[in-house]
Amino acid sequence: MLIDLAPTLFTNMPRWSTHPDLTIVNYARSSGRDGYFLQTLVLPEHVGCHIDAPAHCHRLMHEHTNDTFPPDCVTGPANQLDVCGRDRPRASS
């Protein structure tokens, strides 16, 4: 079974703090004006679930971008962790 880890995309979603926010232009094209509806996404690399290719991290591996790897190289076993409540302060005793 494959499980897609990608979250729903939305403006102001968690991202790398120094990178730009995800932007959704809701009416880049509208049915009334253009004859069809189209949204435009401005999607920085560090928004949502992503992988960093060697080209992103190592200056001598610029040819090793994500599109040069087969899709199955990022699949494998996974564990589910329940972190509900981890951001809440613990009650003092």
N, C-alpha and C positions, 0 to 999 in steps of 0.2 A: 504494500500500500504506500502511495506517495502522499505526503502532506505538504501543502503549499504554506510556507512560512511568511509570505508577503502580507503585510498589514493593509488595511484599507487606507488609501491615500487621502489626506486632508491638510488644509492650510494650518500652519502652526503645530504640525505633528513633531514628535521628538526627532532630533537631528544632531549632528555634530555641531557644537555651540558656535564655532567660528565660521560655519558655512551658511550660505543663504537659505532662506525658507523655501519650501515647496510652494509654488504659486499655481492656482487653477484659474484660468481665464474662462469663466462660464459661457460667455457669449462671444467667442472669437468669431463665430459665424452663426447667424440666426436664420431660421426658416423664413421669416417674413422678409428679411433683407437679402439673403443669399440663396434661398431655396433649400437650405439644409442646415442642420444644427451641428456645431462642432465646438468642443472644448479644447483648450491648449494647456498642456502641462509644462511647467518649468521645473525640472526635477534634478536638483543637485545630487551628486554621487552618494553622499552620506545621509540620505533620507530613507527611512524604512529598512527593510531587510535587503541586504546587499552583500556582495563579496568584493574584496579588493584583489585585483589581478596583480601579478608580479610587476607589471609595468607601472602600477600606481605607487609601489613601495620601493622599487629599486631602479636607479637611473640607468643601469647597464642592461636592463631587461625590457626596454621600451617596445619590443615586438611581441611580447607576451601579454596581450590584452585579453579580456574575458571572451571575446568572440573566437579566439584561437583554441579554446578548450572544448571538448565534447560536453554536452549537458550532464551526462552521468558522472562527471568528475566531482560534482557538488551534491551527490546523493549518498546516503548511507544511513546507518542506524542512528536513532535519536533517543533522547530521554526527555520526559516531560517533568518539569519542576513546578511545584505550586508555590508561588511567591506572593500570594494574596496576603495583604496586611503587612508586608515587609517594610513599607514606607511609613507606617504609623508608629509613633513612639510607644514603647512598652510602658505599661502601668508600673509605677514604683511600689514596692512592698513595704 
